[in-house]
Each structure stands twice: as structure tokens, then as C-alpha cells.
Amino acid sequence: MRIFSLIIVDRDYRGQGIGTKIVENIINRLEENEESSSPIVFSTWESNSTQISVASKFGFEEYERKENHRHNGEASLYFKREI
């Protein structure tokens, strides 16, 4: 299992496709590694529509949801994609 540690794009640079490019590069590098056979896994909160959209764009599927998991009562969503 591979887990993104943390990807944050500065507010001043959001909406320019930087986060999408980072995820794309991670996937490409893992796909180039012939020994890579475990899924990529990450989590986000339910209101993070941008991250959920990027996940969908790259074929990630939600595999778990933890209700009231965040400090503000939001659910945590867990996504994975096979390599």
C-alpha cells in the first residue's frame, strides 16, 4: 500500500492544476516502476470537493468512509487506485 503523506497547494496557486499535476506525476512514476503492484491510497474530508474531483479524474475509488472522524464532525473519505 502506498499512502500520500500530504499534498497541499498554497492558496495563491490553487486552481492552476498544480495539485492535479503532482498526483499525475506520482501515478506515472509508480507505473514506471515494474515492481509496483500495491494500490495508492489517500484520505480527505468529505467537503474537499477539489480533492474528490482529482481522485475521480485519476480513477480512484472510495473504499471507506468514517463518519464524524474529523475534529469538526466531518467524515473522512478513503480512496484507492490500483497500479
Secondary structure per residue as TSV (DSSP state, phi and psi in degrees):
chain	resnum	aa	ss	phi	psi
A	1	M	-	360.0	134.4
A	2	R	E	-113.0	134.5
A	3	I	E	-124.5	127.7
A	4	F	-	-65.1	129.6
A	5	S	-	-68.7	-60.9
A	6	L	-	-168.5	128.3
A	7	I	-	-125.1	117.9
A	8	I	-	-132.6	130.7
A	9	V	-	-105.4	129.0
A	10	D	-	-52.7	140.7
A	11	R	G	-51.9	-36.9
A	12	D	G	-66.8	-16.9
A	13	Y	G	-115.5	3.9
A	14	R	T	-70.3	154.6
A	15	G	T	82.6	7.7
A	16	Q	S	-108.3	6.0
A	17	G	S	82.6	11.6
A	18	I	H	-67.1	-47.4
A	19	G	H	-61.9	-40.4
A	20	T	H	-61.2	-42.9
A	21	K	H	-64.6	-39.5
A	22	I	H	-61.9	-48.5
A	23	V	H	-61.6	-43.6
A	24	E	H	-58.5	-44.0
A	25	N	H	-66.1	-39.3
A	26	I	H	-61.2	-48.3
A	27	I	H	-60.9	-46.2
A	28	N	H	-60.1	-43.1
A	29	R	H	-65.4	-39.8
A	30	L	H	-68.7	-37.7
A	31	E	H	-67.2	-30.3
A	32	E	H	-71.4	-23.4
A	33	N	-	-83.4	107.4
A	34	E	T	-62.0	-22.9
A	35	E	T	-83.3	-6.7
A	36	S	-	-78.6	113.0
A	37	S	-	-134.3	-3.9
A	38	S	S	-93.0	156.1
A	39	P	-	-72.2	159.7
A	40	I	E	-92.6	133.8
A	41	V	E	-130.5	140.3
A	42	F	E	-152.0	165.9
A	43	S	E	-129.7	157.9
A	44	T	E	-153.1	176.0
A	45	W	E	-94.3	158.4
A	46	E	T	-63.8	-23.1
A	47	S	T	-91.2	1.1
A	48	N	-	-84.5	73.0
A	49	S	H	-62.7	-30.8
A	50	T	H	-64.6	-48.7
A	51	Q	H	-66.0	-37.2
A	52	I	H	-64.5	-38.3
A	53	S	H	-65.0	-43.4
A	54	V	H	-63.1	-41.8
A	55	A	H	-58.1	-46.5
A	56	S	H	-63.0	-42.5
A	57	K	H	-57.9	-34.9
A	58	F	T	-101.3	14.5
A	59	G	T	80.8	17.6
A	60	F	-	-75.5	146.1
A	61	E	E	-121.8	139.1
A	62	E	E	-70.6	128.6
A	63	Y	E	-119.8	-9.3
A	64	E	E	-157.0	149.4
A	65	R	E	-138.7	127.6
A	66	K	E	-113.9	107.6
A	67	E	T	-66.8	145.6
A	68	N	T	50.5	38.6
A	69	H	-	-90.2	-26.5
A	70	R	S	-89.3	162.7
A	71	H	T	-60.3	-25.3
A	72	N	T	-96.1	9.7
A	73	G	S	90.2	-2.2
A	74	E	-	-72.8	157.5
A	75	A	-	-81.3	148.9
A	76	S	E	-95.6	135.2
A	77	L	E	-112.1	138.0
A	78	Y	E	-117.5	131.8
A	79	F	E	-124.0	152.8
A	80	K	E	-146.7	158.5
A	81	R	E	-144.8	130.2
A	82	E	-	-75.2	147.8
A	83	I	-	-107.4	360.0
